[in-house]
Amino acid sequence: QLHLTMSEKNELTKSLERVQKKFQAKEGEISEYKDRLLQAEKEHQEANQKVNQKINEVEIEVCHEKISSLEHFISSQKLEIEHLKSNKEQLNNSLKEANEAVGELLKTKVR
């Protein structure tokens, strides 16, 4: 009976060793997968940062273009204002001359 028990013990010990080896192999695989996952997450984060940076650069460029467009519009509006001021001055001068002419005509008519 002792011999049988010792034999069973040896088989169980060998079986336990095989299970432990498999377990260690699985732990190694899990560790490797964890490392790969961390690397993939790091690469994903770096890619996201690059994409966000590119988006920011594009948004900045769009803002610069809008600013440039608005500056051009403001410049053209200033020119238009100057043109209108000049026309107003010419019209005021013409009105003044016309009023003076009417005044002269009225003086002439009264005489």
Secondary structure, DSSP 8 states (H G I E B T S, - for coil): -HHHHHHHHHHHHHHHHHHHHHHHHHHHHHHHHHHHHHHHHHHHHHHHHHHHHHHHHHHHHHHHHHHHHHHHHHHHHHHHHHHHHHHHHHHHHHHHHHHHHHHHHHHHHH-
